[in-house]
Amino acid sequence: MRIILDSGAIIASERNDATLAAILKAARKNRTPILVPSTVVAETWRGASSHARAAHLFGSIDGFPELNEKTARQVGALLAISRTAEIVDGNVVAIAIALRPATVVTSDVNDITHLLRSAKIPHALFGARASASAQVTIIRV
């Protein structure tokens, strides 16, 4: 199991969001790897002086998956079948699919759900009646 943070989760860290803090604390306690795709960093980062909490968070992240040619093609294919254009959301979901089982922490539940549904990946919203077959869990922040 891995936790993947999207841009909404990084923004939540800037707001000192209690839900995100609890997720991160539990992940660290359970030694669950926390990942932030490099595209999420690019979408949210504007410099350490304006993002002190994000800078601190990034210092504790286990990995920053890159968007290389192989993953870019996977993201493009996912965007094509979902008929969407959000590269960052597509990258987050492509990583979650590749690393199943995984948890995506997001403020954009509708877009993440749409991408997973388009890819026919069993998923569930945390706290809802989760399906035992869910391969990706979505947590809203």
C-alpha positions as CSV (number, residue, x, y, z in Angstrom):
1,M,0.0,0.0,0.0
2,R,1.2,3.5,-0.8
3,I,-0.3,6.9,-0.3
4,I,-0.2,9.4,-3.2
5,L,-0.8,13.0,-2.5
6,D,-2.3,15.2,-5.2
7,S,-2.3,19.0,-5.4
8,G,-5.3,19.4,-3.1
9,A,-3.4,17.5,-0.4
10,I,-0.4,19.8,-0.7
11,I,-2.8,22.8,-0.5
12,A,-4.4,21.2,2.6
13,S,-0.9,21.0,4.2
14,E,-0.6,24.7,3.7
15,R,-3.9,25.2,5.5
16,N,-2.6,22.9,8.3
17,D,-5.6,20.6,7.6
18,A,-6.3,18.2,10.5
19,T,-7.5,15.4,8.2
20,L,-4.2,15.5,6.2
21,A,-2.2,15.7,9.4
22,A,-3.9,12.5,10.7
23,I,-3.3,10.7,7.4
24,L,0.4,11.5,7.4
25,K,0.7,10.6,11.1
26,A,-0.9,7.2,10.6
27,A,1.1,6.6,7.4
28,R,4.4,7.3,9.2
29,K,3.3,5.2,12.2
30,N,2.5,2.3,9.9
31,R,5.6,2.9,7.7
32,T,3.3,3.4,4.6
33,P,5.3,5.1,1.8
34,I,4.0,8.6,0.9
35,L,4.5,9.8,-2.6
36,V,4.1,13.1,-4.4
37,P,4.2,13.0,-8.2
38,S,6.7,15.5,-9.6
39,T,3.8,17.0,-11.6
40,V,2.1,17.8,-8.3
41,V,5.2,19.6,-7.1
42,A,5.3,21.6,-10.3
43,E,1.6,22.6,-10.0
44,T,1.8,23.7,-6.4
45,W,5.3,25.0,-5.7
46,R,6.1,28.7,-5.9
47,G,9.1,28.8,-3.6
48,A,10.0,28.1,0.0
49,S,9.2,31.6,1.2
50,S,5.6,31.2,0.3
51,H,5.2,27.5,1.1
52,A,6.9,26.7,4.4
53,R,4.5,23.8,5.3
54,A,4.8,22.3,1.9
55,A,8.6,22.6,2.1
56,H,8.5,20.8,5.4
57,L,6.2,18.1,4.0
58,F,8.3,17.6,0.9
59,G,11.3,16.9,3.2
60,S,9.5,13.9,4.7
61,I,8.1,12.4,1.4
62,D,9.4,8.9,0.4
63,G,9.4,9.5,-3.3
64,F,8.6,11.9,-6.1
65,P,7.6,9.8,-9.1
66,E,8.7,11.5,-12.3
67,L,6.7,11.9,-15.5
68,N,9.0,10.2,-18.0
69,E,8.2,9.0,-21.5
70,K,6.7,5.7,-20.4
71,T,4.5,7.2,-17.7
72,A,3.6,10.2,-20.0
73,R,2.2,7.7,-22.5
74,Q,0.2,6.0,-19.8
75,V,-1.2,9.3,-18.7
76,G,-2.0,10.3,-22.2
77,A,-3.9,7.0,-22.8
78,L,-5.8,7.5,-19.5
79,L,-6.8,11.1,-20.5
80,A,-7.9,9.8,-23.9
81,I,-10.3,7.2,-22.5
82,S,-11.6,9.5,-19.8
83,R,-12.0,12.4,-22.3
84,T,-10.3,14.8,-19.9
85,A,-7.1,17.0,-20.2
86,E,-5.9,17.4,-16.6
87,I,-2.3,16.0,-16.8
88,V,-1.6,16.2,-13.1
89,D,-4.8,14.3,-12.1
90,G,-4.0,11.8,-14.8
91,N,-0.5,11.3,-13.5
92,V,-1.7,10.9,-9.9
93,V,-4.2,8.2,-11.1
94,A,-1.7,6.5,-13.4
95,I,0.7,6.1,-10.4
96,A,-2.1,4.8,-8.2
97,I,-3.0,2.2,-10.9
98,A,0.6,1.1,-11.3
99,L,1.1,0.8,-7.5
100,R,-2.2,-0.9,-6.6
101,P,-3.3,-1.2,-3.9
102,A,-3.0,2.5,-3.3
103,T,-4.7,5.5,-1.6
104,V,-5.1,8.9,-3.3
105,V,-5.5,11.9,-1.0
106,T,-7.3,14.6,-2.9
107,S,-9.7,17.5,-2.8
108,D,-10.8,16.7,-6.3
109,V,-12.7,13.5,-5.7
110,N,-14.9,13.8,-8.8
111,D,-12.1,14.0,-11.3
112,I,-10.1,11.2,-9.6
113,T,-13.2,9.0,-9.5
114,H,-13.9,9.8,-13.2
115,L,-10.4,8.8,-14.2
116,L,-10.5,5.5,-12.2
117,R,-14.0,4.7,-13.5
118,S,-12.8,5.3,-17.1
119,A,-9.9,3.0,-16.6
120,K,-12.3,0.4,-15.0
121,I,-10.3,0.3,-11.8
122,P,-12.2,-0.8,-8.7
123,H,-12.1,2.1,-6.2
124,A,-13.9,3.4,-3.2
125,L,-14.2,6.6,-1.3
126,F,-12.8,6.3,2.2
127,G,-15.6,6.3,4.8
128,A,-18.3,5.2,2.2
129,R,-19.4,1.7,1.8
130,A,-16.1,0.5,0.5
131,S,-16.1,-2.4,-1.8
132,A,-13.9,-5.3,-0.8
133,S,-12.5,-5.4,-4.3
134,A,-11.4,-1.7,-4.3
135,Q,-7.8,-1.4,-5.6
136,V,-7.6,2.4,-5.0
137,T,-9.1,4.2,-2.0
138,I,-9.8,7.9,-2.3
139,I,-9.6,10.1,0.8
140,R,-11.0,13.6,0.6
141,V,-9.2,16.5,2.2
